[in-house]
Amino acid sequence: MPHSKGFAHRRDRRREEPVSLGEVIDGLMADEAFVRARPIAELATHWPEIVGPRVAAETAPASLDDGVLTVRATNGPWGAQARFLTEQIRERANAELGSEPIRSVRVVVSPQSPPMG
């Protein structure tokens, strides 16, 4: 039987009795991977409002780790534009999240992969 990454390291045992969908969702929402992904998913959903539609078409939030928001740009000129806007992006992204988890914004150029969204 195929195994997904990390499956062998489950902390809980599978149960034979049915479990409600609410219990499954609660368990997933408590999982560290989902907790860490929630802010970046929120930013991706509202990215055009945060940076404007034209910049959003060429950039995307890629990760948020230890207070550093990494923004992916499609090419050098759009990367330069995003770098120019880093403080504005940080302020608006924190406002969208309703707190201040973002201390800085880092911009990377990744021409191979299109922006999210």
MMTF fields as JSON, N, C-alpha, C and O atoms, coordinates in Angstrom:
{
  "mmtfVersion": "1.0.0",
  "mmtfProducer": "UNKNOWN",
  "numBonds": 467,
  "numAtoms": 468,
  "numGroups": 117,
  "numChains": 1,
  "numModels": 1,
  "chainsPerModel": [1],
  "groupsPerChain": [117],
  "chainIdList": ["A"],
  "bondAtomList": [4, 2, 8, 6, 12, 10, 16, 14, 20, 18, 24, 22, 28, 26, 32, 30, 36, 34, 40, 38, 44, 42, 48, 46, 52, 50, 56, 54, 60, 58, 64, 62, 68, 66, 72, 70, 76, 74, 80, 78, 84, 82, 88, 86, 92, 90, 96, 94, 100, 98, 104, 102, 108, 106, 112, 110, 116, 114, 120, 118, 124, 122, 128, 126, 132, 130, 136, 134, 140, 138, 144, 142, 148, 146, 152, 150, 156, 154, 160, 158, 164, 162, 168, 166, 172, 170, 176, 174, 180, 178, 184, 182, 188, 186, 192, 190, 196, 194, 200, 198, 204, 202, 208, 206, 212, 210, 216, 214, 220, 218, 224, 222, 228, 226, 232, 230, 236, 234, 240, 238, 244, 242, 248, 246, 252, 250, 256, 254, 260, 258, 264, 262, 268, 266, 272, 270, 276, 274, 280, 278, 284, 282, 288, 286, 292, 290, 296, 294, 300, 298, 304, 302, 308, 306, 312, 310, 316, 314, 320, 318, 324, 322, 328, 326, 332, 330, 336, 334, 340, 338, 344, 342, 348, 346, 352, 350, 356, 354, 360, 358, 364, 362, 368, 366, 372, 370, 376, 374, 380, 378, 384, 382, 388, 386, 392, 390, 396, 394, 400, 398, 404, 402, 408, 406, 412, 410, 416, 414, 420, 418, 424, 422, 428, 426, 432, 430, 436, 434, 440, 438, 444, 442, 448, 446, 452, 450, 456, 454, 460, 458, 464, 462],
  "bondOrderList": [1, 1, 1, 1, 1, 1, 1, 1, 1, 1, 1, 1, 1, 1, 1, 1, 1, 1, 1, 1, 1, 1, 1, 1, 1, 1, 1, 1, 1, 1, 1, 1, 1, 1, 1, 1, 1, 1, 1, 1, 1, 1, 1, 1, 1, 1, 1, 1, 1, 1, 1, 1, 1, 1, 1, 1, 1, 1, 1, 1, 1, 1, 1, 1, 1, 1, 1, 1, 1, 1, 1, 1, 1, 1, 1, 1, 1, 1, 1, 1, 1, 1, 1, 1, 1, 1, 1, 1, 1, 1, 1, 1, 1, 1, 1, 1, 1, 1, 1, 1, 1, 1, 1, 1, 1, 1, 1, 1, 1, 1, 1, 1, 1, 1, 1, 1],
  "groupList": [{"groupName": "MET", "atomNameList": ["N", "CA", "C", "O"], "elementList": ["N", "C", "C", "O"], "formalChargeList": [0, 0, 0, 0], "bondAtomList": [1, 0, 2, 1, 3, 2], "bondOrderList": [1, 1, 2], "singleLetterCode": "M", "chemCompType": "L-PEPTIDE LINKING"}, {"groupName": "PRO", "atomNameList": ["N", "CA", "C", "O"], "elementList": ["N", "C", "C", "O"], "formalChargeList": [0, 0, 0, 0], "bondAtomList": [1, 0, 2, 1, 3, 2], "bondOrderList": [1, 1, 2], "singleLetterCode": "P", "chemCompType": "L-PEPTIDE LINKING"}, {"groupName": "HIS", "atomNameList": ["N", "CA", "C", "O"], "elementList": ["N", "C", "C", "O"], "formalChargeList": [0, 0, 0, 0], "bondAtomList": [1, 0, 2, 1, 3, 2], "bondOrderList": [1, 1, 2], "singleLetterCode": "H", "chemCompType": "L-PEPTIDE LINKING"}, {"groupName": "SER", "atomNameList": ["N", "CA", "C", "O"], "elementList": ["N", "C", "C", "O"], "formalChargeList": [0, 0, 0, 0], "bondAtomList": [1, 0, 2, 1, 3, 2], "bondOrderList": [1, 1, 2], "singleLetterCode": "S", "chemCompType": "L-PEPTIDE LINKING"}, {"groupName": "LYS", "atomNameList": ["N", "CA", "C", "O"], "elementList": ["N", "C", "C", "O"], "formalChargeList": [0, 0, 0, 0], "bondAtomList": [1, 0, 2, 1, 3, 2], "bondOrderList": [1, 1, 2], "singleLetterCode": "K", "chemCompType": "L-PEPTIDE LINKING"}, {"groupName": "GLY", "atomNameList": ["N", "CA", "C", "O"], "elementList": ["N", "C", "C", "O"], "formalChargeList": [0, 0, 0, 0], "bondAtomList": [1, 0, 2, 1, 3, 2], "bondOrderList": [1, 1, 2], "singleLetterCode": "G", "chemCompType": "PEPTIDE LINKING"}, {"groupName": "PHE", "atomNameList": ["N", "CA", "C", "O"], "elementList": ["N", "C", "C", "O"], "formalChargeList": [0, 0, 0, 0], "bondAtomList": [1, 0, 2, 1, 3, 2], "bondOrderList": [1, 1, 2], "singleLetterCode": "F", "chemCompType": "L-PEPTIDE LINKING"}, {"groupName": "ALA", "atomNameList": ["N", "CA", "C", "O"], "elementList": ["N", "C", "C", "O"], "formalChargeList": [0, 0, 0, 0], "bondAtomList": [1, 0, 2, 1, 3, 2], "bondOrderList": [1, 1, 2], "singleLetterCode": "A", "chemCompType": "L-PEPTIDE LINKING"}, {"groupName": "ARG", "atomNameList": ["N", "CA", "C", "O"], "elementList": ["N", "C", "C", "O"], "formalChargeList": [0, 0, 0, 0], "bondAtomList": [1, 0, 2, 1, 3, 2], "bondOrderList": [1, 1, 2], "singleLetterCode": "R", "chemCompType": "L-PEPTIDE LINKING"}, {"groupName": "ASP", "atomNameList": ["N", "CA", "C", "O"], "elementList": ["N", "C", "C", "O"], "formalChargeList": [0, 0, 0, 0], "bondAtomList": [1, 0, 2, 1, 3, 2], "bondOrderList": [1, 1, 2], "singleLetterCode": "D", "chemCompType": "L-PEPTIDE LINKING"}, {"groupName": "GLU", "atomNameList": ["N", "CA", "C", "O"], "elementList": ["N", "C", "C", "O"], "formalChargeList": [0, 0, 0, 0], "bondAtomList": [1, 0, 2, 1, 3, 2], "bondOrderList": [1, 1, 2], "singleLetterCode": "E", "chemCompType": "L-PEPTIDE LINKING"}, {"groupName": "VAL", "atomNameList": ["N", "CA", "C", "O"], "elementList": ["N", "C", "C", "O"], "formalChargeList": [0, 0, 0, 0], "bondAtomList": [1, 0, 2, 1, 3, 2], "bondOrderList": [1, 1, 2], "singleLetterCode": "V", "chemCompType": "L-PEPTIDE LINKING"}, {"groupName": "LEU", "atomNameList": ["N", "CA", "C", "O"], "elementList": ["N", "C", "C", "O"], "formalChargeList": [0, 0, 0, 0], "bondAtomList": [1, 0, 2, 1, 3, 2], "bondOrderList": [1, 1, 2], "singleLetterCode": "L", "chemCompType": "L-PEPTIDE LINKING"}, {"groupName": "ILE", "atomNameList": ["N", "CA", "C", "O"], "elementList": ["N", "C", "C", "O"], "formalChargeList": [0, 0, 0, 0], "bondAtomList": [1, 0, 2, 1, 3, 2], "bondOrderList": [1, 1, 2], "singleLetterCode": "I", "chemCompType": "L-PEPTIDE LINKING"}, {"groupName": "THR", "atomNameList": ["N", "CA", "C", "O"], "elementList": ["N", "C", "C", "O"], "formalChargeList": [0, 0, 0, 0], "bondAtomList": [1, 0, 2, 1, 3, 2], "bondOrderList": [1, 1, 2], "singleLetterCode": "T", "chemCompType": "L-PEPTIDE LINKING"}, {"groupName": "TRP", "atomNameList": ["N", "CA", "C", "O"], "elementList": ["N", "C", "C", "O"], "formalChargeList": [0, 0, 0, 0], "bondAtomList": [1, 0, 2, 1, 3, 2], "bondOrderList": [1, 1, 2], "singleLetterCode": "W", "chemCompType": "L-PEPTIDE LINKING"}, {"groupName": "ASN", "atomNameList": ["N", "CA", "C", "O"], "elementList": ["N", "C", "C", "O"], "formalChargeList": [0, 0, 0, 0], "bondAtomList": [1, 0, 2, 1, 3, 2], "bondOrderList": [1, 1, 2], "singleLetterCode": "N", "chemCompType": "L-PEPTIDE LINKING"}, {"groupName": "GLN", "atomNameList": ["N", "CA", "C", "O"], "elementList": ["N", "C", "C", "O"], "formalChargeList": [0, 0, 0, 0], "bondAtomList": [1, 0, 2, 1, 3, 2], "bondOrderList": [1, 1, 2], "singleLetterCode": "Q", "chemCompType": "L-PEPTIDE LINKING"}],
  "groupTypeList": [0, 1, 2, 3, 4, 5, 6, 7, 2, 8, 8, 9, 8, 8, 8, 10, 10, 1, 11, 3, 12, 5, 10, 11, 13, 9, 5, 12, 0, 7, 9, 10, 7, 6, 11, 8, 7, 8, 1, 13, 7, 10, 12, 7, 14, 2, 15, 1, 10, 13, 11, 5, 1, 8, 11, 7, 7, 10, 14, 7, 1, 7, 3, 12, 9, 9, 5, 11, 12, 14, 11, 8, 7, 14, 16, 5, 1, 15, 5, 7, 17, 7, 8, 6, 12, 14, 10, 17, 13, 8, 10, 8, 7, 16, 7, 10, 12, 5, 3, 10, 1, 13, 8, 3, 11, 8, 11, 11, 11, 3, 1, 17, 3, 1, 1, 0, 5],
  "groupIdList": [1, 2, 3, 4, 5, 6, 7, 8, 9, 10, 11, 12, 13, 14, 15, 16, 17, 18, 19, 20, 21, 22, 23, 24, 25, 26, 27, 28, 29, 30, 31, 32, 33, 34, 35, 36, 37, 38, 39, 40, 41, 42, 43, 44, 45, 46, 47, 48, 49, 50, 51, 52, 53, 54, 55, 56, 57, 58, 59, 60, 61, 62, 63, 64, 65, 66, 67, 68, 69, 70, 71, 72, 73, 74, 75, 76, 77, 78, 79, 80, 81, 82, 83, 84, 85, 86, 87, 88, 89, 90, 91, 92, 93, 94, 95, 96, 97, 98, 99, 100, 101, 102, 103, 104, 105, 106, 107, 108, 109, 110, 111, 112, 113, 114, 115, 116, 117],
  "secStructList": [7, 7, 7, 7, 6, 6, 4, 4, 4, 7, 1, 1, 7, 7, 7, 1, 1, 7, 7, 7, 2, 2, 2, 2, 2, 2, 2, 2, 2, 2, 1, 2, 2, 2, 2, 2, 2, 2, 2, 2, 2, 2, 2, 2, 2, 6, 2, 2, 2, 2, 2, 7, 2, 2, 2, 2, 6, 6, 3, 3, 3, 3, 3, 3, 3, 6, 6, 3, 3, 3, 3, 3, 3, 1, 1, 2, 2, 2, 2, 2, 2, 2, 2, 2, 6, 2, 2, 2, 2, 2, 2, 2, 2, 2, 2, 2, 2, 6, 1, 7, 7, 7, 7, 3, 3, 3, 3, 3, 3, 7, 6, 6, 1, 7, 7, 7, 7],
  "xCoordList": [0.846, 0.0, 0.886, 1.822, 0.606, 1.428, 1.261, 0.203, 2.305, 2.28, 2.658, 3.59, 1.933, 2.3, 3.393, 3.571, 4.129, 5.228, 4.718, 3.731, 5.382, 5.014, 3.964, 3.692, 3.372, 2.3, 2.798, 2.086, 4.007, 4.545, 4.784, 4.97, 4.781, 5.074, 3.823, 3.898, 2.674, 1.425, 1.53, 2.076, 1.008, 1.017, -0.206, -0.172, -1.279, -2.502, -2.713, -2.187, -3.481, -3.806, -5.136, -6.005, -5.288, -6.563, -7.616, -7.339, -8.853, -9.961, -10.893, -10.986, -11.565, -12.528, -13.896, -14.638, -14.24, -15.557, -15.585, -14.558, -16.743, -16.861, -16.546, -16.757, -16.043, -15.706, -16.445, -16.54, -16.965, -17.688, -16.734, -15.552, -17.251, -16.456, -15.9, -14.768, -16.684, -16.235, -14.99, -14.075, -14.954, -13.777, -12.555, -11.451, -12.759, -11.652, -11.121, -9.91, -12.019, -11.61, -10.917, -9.896, -11.46, -10.809, -9.392, -8.469, -9.223, -7.899, -6.94, -5.779, -7.428, -6.586, -6.213, -5.067, -7.168, -6.916, -5.927, -5.279, -5.809, -4.847, -3.452, -2.463, -3.378, -2.102, -1.211, -1.681, 0.056, 0.981, 1.086, 1.175, 1.077, 1.189, 0.016, 0.201, -1.18, -2.349, -2.342, -2.727, -1.915, -1.85, -0.864, -1.138, 0.269, 1.277, 0.828, 1.221, 0.018, -0.427, -1.583, -1.802, -2.31, -3.497, -3.192, -3.906, -2.171, -1.912, -1.539, -1.983, -0.744, -0.345, -1.535, -1.639, -2.425, -3.644, -4.533, -5.131, -4.62, -5.398, -4.81, -5.546, -3.494, -2.851, -3.056, -3.326, -2.928, -3.114, -4.528, -4.723, -5.503, -6.898, -7.131, -7.904, -6.464, -6.687, -5.523, -5.433, -4.633, -3.447, -3.754, -3.078, -4.747, -5.031, -5.423, -5.101, -6.107, -6.46, -5.237, -5.168, -4.285, -3.096, -2.119, -1.6, -1.869, -0.848, -1.416, -0.683, -2.69, -3.292, -3.336, -2.497, -4.302, -4.497, -3.322, -3.015, -2.668, -1.568, -0.356, 0.236, 0.012, 1.149, 0.793, 1.646, -0.457, -0.897, -0.809, -0.6, -0.969, -0.88, 0.543, 0.739, 1.53, 2.934, 3.677, 4.865, 2.988, 3.606, 2.634, 1.446, 3.151, 2.305, 3.025, 4.252, 2.267, 2.902, 3.302, 2.485, 4.533, 5.021, 5.131, 4.815, 5.585, 5.721, 5.787, 6.068, 5.521, 5.643, 6.301, 5.675, 7.581, 8.35, 9.099, 9.82, 8.927, 9.633, 9.52, 10.496, 8.328, 8.088, 8.529, 8.407, 9.039, 9.494, 8.518, 8.379, 7.845, 6.954, 7.788, 8.398, 7.818, 8.514, 7.486, 6.468, 7.779, 6.915, 7.643, 8.808, 6.956, 7.518, 7.084, 5.901, 8.042, 7.763, 8.108, 8.992, 7.406, 7.59, 8.875, 9.382, 9.414, 10.647, 11.328, 10.802, 12.493, 13.285, 12.597, 12.604, 12.0, 11.33, 10.185, 10.015, 9.41, 8.335, 8.9, 8.318, 10.035, 10.707, 11.173, 11.051, 11.713, 12.153, 10.964, 11.063, 9.849, 8.643, 8.167, 7.823, 8.15, 7.726, 8.694, 8.265, 9.993, 10.979, 10.745, 10.892, 10.385, 10.085, 8.889, 8.808, 7.959, 6.722, 6.764, 5.726, 7.941, 7.984, 7.347, 6.628, 7.589, 7.007, 5.485, 4.763, 5.01, 3.566, 2.936, 1.862, 3.608, 3.118, 3.055, 2.063, 4.113, 4.148, 2.987, 2.295, 2.774, 1.698, 0.321, -0.506, 0.077, -1.238, -1.482, -2.604, -0.435, -0.577, -0.876, -1.732, -0.183, -0.473, -1.893, -2.579, -2.34, -3.72, -4.709, -5.731, -4.418, -5.311, -5.37, -6.432, -4.244, -4.19, -4.738, -5.012, -4.897, -5.448, -4.467, -4.86, -3.204, -2.154, -0.864, -0.905, 0.261, 1.517, 2.532, 3.607, 2.194, 3.151, 4.289, 5.3, 4.132, 5.139, 6.057, 5.621, 7.336, 8.328, 9.05, 9.481, 9.181, 9.864, 9.345, 8.719, 9.629, 9.205, 10.451, 11.288, 10.556, 11.668, 11.082, 10.068, 11.684, 11.183, 12.171, 13.377, 11.647, 12.454, 11.849, 10.639, 12.697, 12.234, 12.23, 13.23, 11.087, 10.928, 10.187, 8.971, 10.885, 10.218, 9.582, 8.687, 10.02, 9.485, 8.062, 7.304, 7.694, 6.368, 5.499, 5.93, 4.278, 3.366, 2.887, 2.93, 2.433, 1.922, 0.711, 0.008, 0.481, -0.707, -1.916, -1.823, -3.057, -4.283, -4.781, -5.819],
  "yCoordList": [-1.182, 0.0, 1.238, 1.321, 2.211, 3.421, 4.247, 4.249, 4.932, 5.777, 7.194, 7.412, 8.141, 9.533, 9.903, 9.255, 10.97, 11.42, 11.697, 12.41, 11.142, 11.374, 10.417, 10.411, 9.61, 8.713, 7.707, 7.377, 7.231, 6.222, 6.785, 6.025, 8.091, 8.723, 9.22, 10.137, 8.632, 9.046, 8.855, 7.858, 9.81, 9.716, 8.966, 8.365, 9.0, 8.328, 7.049, 6.89, 6.167, 4.919, 5.098, 5.838, 4.434, 4.473, 3.757, 2.775, 4.284, 3.678, 2.984, 3.376, 1.975, 1.26, 1.933, 1.847, 2.6, 3.228, 4.542, 5.211, 4.916, 6.159, 7.388, 7.393, 8.415, 9.67, 10.771, 10.741, 11.735, 12.824, 13.693, 13.8, 14.307, 15.204, 16.357, 16.789, 16.85, 17.924, 17.529, 18.335, 16.281, 15.807, 15.758, 16.109, 15.321, 15.248, 16.648, 16.867, 17.598, 18.972, 19.595, 20.265, 19.382, 19.904, 19.356, 20.088, 18.064, 17.455, 18.05, 18.313, 18.264, 18.871, 20.301, 20.709, 21.063, 22.462, 22.6, 23.637, 21.58, 21.606, 21.189, 21.431, 20.566, 20.108, 21.303, 22.277, 21.24, 22.356, 22.783, 23.977, 21.836, 22.185, 23.047, 23.996, 22.731, 23.525, 24.877, 25.881, 24.915, 26.182, 27.124, 28.318, 26.614, 27.443, 27.88, 28.953, 27.081, 27.4, 28.392, 29.053, 28.504, 29.37, 30.833, 31.401, 31.481, 32.886, 33.076, 34.043, 32.189, 32.351, 32.121, 32.764, 31.222, 31.012, 32.247, 32.63, 32.866, 34.101, 35.215, 35.945, 35.342, 36.365, 36.092, 37.014, 34.842, 34.494, 34.823, 35.29, 34.585, 34.863, 36.354, 36.737, 37.187, 38.637, 39.394, 40.614, 38.692, 39.306, 40.508, 41.529, 40.437, 41.623, 42.861, 43.979, 42.685, 43.824, 44.365, 45.555, 43.497, 43.893, 44.67, 45.708, 44.166, 44.789, 45.468, 46.145, 45.302, 45.846, 44.774, 43.874, 44.864, 43.796, 43.606, 42.471, 44.673, 44.531, 43.859, 42.959, 44.287, 43.661, 42.224, 41.338, 41.995, 40.645, 39.666, 38.47, 40.172, 39.306, 38.796, 37.812, 39.456, 39.113, 38.684, 38.364, 38.675, 38.272, 37.402, 37.334, 36.744, 35.94, 35.706, 35.607, 35.616, 35.241, 33.771, 32.927, 33.463, 32.088, 31.379, 30.194, 32.109, 31.483, 32.555, 33.722, 32.126, 32.992, 32.17, 31.309, 32.453, 31.704, 32.656, 33.537, 32.478, 33.278, 34.772, 35.508, 35.221, 36.643, 37.199, 38.401, 36.349, 36.798, 36.29, 35.085, 37.229, 36.899, 36.864, 37.867, 35.723, 35.613, 35.789, 35.099, 36.732, 37.034, 36.596, 36.937, 35.84, 35.357, 36.282, 36.6, 36.713, 37.56, 36.788, 35.931, 37.097, 36.361, 36.713, 35.893, 37.92, 38.31, 39.44, 39.936, 39.832, 40.849, 42.192, 42.736, 42.746, 44.03, 43.986, 44.921, 42.915, 42.811, 42.551, 42.973, 41.857, 41.682, 43.018, 43.272, 43.879, 45.211, 46.038, 46.746, 45.944, 46.677, 46.197, 47.008, 44.881, 44.33, 44.748, 45.051, 44.766, 45.201, 46.658, 47.02, 47.484, 48.887, 49.027, 49.986, 48.06, 48.115, 47.29, 47.112, 46.778, 45.836, 46.371, 45.634, 47.624, 48.158, 48.262, 47.95, 48.695, 48.77, 47.371, 47.181, 46.406, 45.02, 44.513, 43.905, 44.76, 44.296, 44.878, 44.154, 46.194, 46.85, 46.33, 46.02, 46.236, 45.783, 44.312, 43.919, 43.493, 42.067, 41.867, 41.056, 42.594, 42.509, 42.972, 42.374, 44.027, 44.504, 43.428, 43.225, 42.746, 41.682, 40.533, 39.949, 40.212, 39.104, 39.512, 38.655, 40.816, 41.275, 41.251, 41.364, 41.107, 41.137, 41.544, 42.036, 41.347, 41.744, 40.605, 40.733, 39.481, 38.374, 38.603, 37.903, 39.594, 39.827, 40.966, 42.106, 40.636, 41.64, 42.194, 43.347, 41.357, 41.804, 41.036, 39.983, 41.603, 40.991, 40.746, 41.632, 39.546, 39.153, 38.833, 38.14, 39.312, 39.08, 38.183, 38.43, 37.147, 36.256, 36.226, 36.37, 36.042, 35.929, 34.455, 33.753, 34.006, 32.608, 32.537, 32.346, 32.685, 32.745, 31.425, 31.431, 30.304, 29.008, 28.761, 28.066, 29.302, 29.003, 30.256, 31.301, 30.158, 31.317, 31.617, 30.742, 32.841, 33.19, 32.343, 31.832, 32.204, 31.505, 32.363, 33.579, 31.691, 32.452, 32.629, 33.263],
  "zCoordList": [0.0, 0.0, 0.0, 0.795, -0.885, -0.916, 0.347, 0.977, 0.693, 1.884, 1.497, 0.723, 2.036, 1.819, 2.805, 3.836, 2.462, 3.308, 4.722, 4.907, 5.687, 7.069, 7.607, 8.808, 6.74, 7.175, 8.209, 9.158, 8.021, 8.942, 10.33, 11.28, 10.463, 11.745, 12.448, 13.267, 12.144, 12.793, 14.297, 14.768, 15.042, 16.5, 17.005, 18.079, 16.237, 16.68, 15.869, 14.768, 16.438, 15.758, 15.042, 15.505, 13.941, 13.23, 14.052, 14.741, 13.958, 14.693, 13.71, 12.546, 14.173, 13.344, 13.365, 12.387, 14.464, 14.571, 13.8, 13.679, 13.28, 12.511, 13.371, 14.584, 12.713, 13.365, 12.616, 11.389, 13.354, 12.697, 11.892, 12.219, 10.845, 10.015, 10.852, 10.635, 11.798, 12.678, 13.462, 13.626, 13.951, 14.681, 13.775, 14.189, 12.542, 11.583, 11.308, 11.331, 11.049, 10.758, 11.963, 11.809, 13.16, 14.37, 14.506, 14.866, 14.218, 14.299, 13.283, 13.596, 12.063, 11.03, 11.386, 11.2, 11.895, 12.222, 13.384, 13.523, 14.203, 15.307, 14.836, 15.527, 13.664, 13.131, 12.795, 12.207, 13.159, 12.965, 11.501, 11.217, 10.574, 9.153, 8.709, 7.947, 9.171, 8.802, 9.492, 8.892, 10.734, 11.472, 10.798, 10.679, 10.358, 9.687, 8.306, 7.848, 7.631, 6.264, 6.234, 5.218, 7.311, 7.32, 6.984, 6.158, 7.577, 7.225, 5.756, 5.138, 5.187, 3.796, 2.875, 1.831, 3.243, 2.45, 2.505, 1.5, 3.668, 3.817, 2.952, 2.289, 2.963, 2.143, 0.653, -0.117, 0.25, -1.165, -1.627, -2.749, -0.777, -1.114, -1.347, -2.226, -0.562, -0.625, -1.265, -1.124, -1.962, -2.53, -3.434, -3.307, -4.346, -5.183, -4.374, -4.776, -3.253, -2.405, -1.661, -1.353, -1.378, -0.621, -1.501, -1.089, -2.718, -3.577, -4.817, -5.538, -5.071, -6.29, -7.372, -7.387, -8.272, -9.265, -10.231, -10.594, -10.649, -11.623, -10.989, -11.584, -9.795, -9.106, -8.719, -8.767, -8.338, -7.957, -9.124, -8.919, -10.357, -11.524, -11.757, -12.47, -11.164, -11.387, -10.128, -10.188, -8.987, -7.722, -6.937, -7.253, -5.921, -5.045, -3.726, -3.697, -2.623, -1.356, -1.436, -1.804, -1.099, -1.222, 0.119, 0.226, 1.154, 2.47, 3.538, 3.266, 4.755, 5.92, 7.012, 7.63, 7.237, 8.231, 9.141, 8.674, 10.435, 11.444, 11.186, 11.331, 10.805, 10.615, 9.277, 9.041, 8.393, 7.075, 6.015, 5.81, 5.344, 4.241, 2.969, 2.597, 2.306, 1.031, -0.08, -0.124, -0.978, -2.114, -3.372, -3.572, -4.219, -5.468, -6.6, -6.727, -7.423, -8.58, -9.852, -9.847, -10.94, -12.184, -12.925, -13.691, -12.714, -13.399, -12.628, -11.631, -13.104, -12.418, -12.24, -11.135, -13.3, -13.126, -12.107, -11.325, -12.116, -11.124, -9.732, -8.732, -9.67, -8.39, -7.829, -6.631, -8.71, -8.283, -7.795, -6.793, -8.504, -8.098, -6.724, -5.863, -6.525, -5.23, -4.126, -3.013, -4.422, -3.417, -3.025, -1.857, -3.986, -3.723, -2.776, -2.008, -2.839, -2.06, -0.774, -0.138, -0.368, 0.757, 2.036, 2.711, 2.384, 3.623, 3.506, 4.452, 2.36, 2.126, 2.156, 2.726, 1.543, 1.557, 2.987, 3.388, 3.766, 5.162, 5.959, 6.674, 5.834, 6.585, 6.18, 7.038, 4.886, 4.408, 4.703, 5.022, 4.597, 4.903, 6.384, 6.736, 7.252, 8.685, 8.98, 9.81, 8.312, 8.506, 8.069, 8.724, 6.981, 6.489, 7.49, 7.707, 8.092, 9.06, 10.426, 11.266, 10.65, 11.914, 13.062, 14.223, 12.751, 13.768, 13.059, 11.932, 13.702, 13.089, 13.093, 13.679, 12.436, 12.397, 11.406, 11.457, 10.485, 9.456, 9.894, 10.058, 10.079, 10.449, 9.235, 9.23, 8.194, 6.981, 5.77, 5.894, 4.586, 3.319, 2.484, 2.31, 1.979, 1.109, -0.258, -0.34, -1.317, -2.673, -3.416, -3.408, -4.055, -4.882, -6.287, -6.46, -7.264, -8.653, -9.025, -8.873, -9.513, -9.887, -11.211, -11.216, -12.343, -13.635, -14.071, -14.916, -13.517, -13.944, -13.474, -14.15, -12.358, -11.813, -11.788, -11.302, -12.309, -12.296, -10.882, -10.018, -10.635, -9.312, -8.955, -9.827, -7.65, -7.163, -7.466, -7.631, -7.533, -7.643, -8.962, -9.15]
}
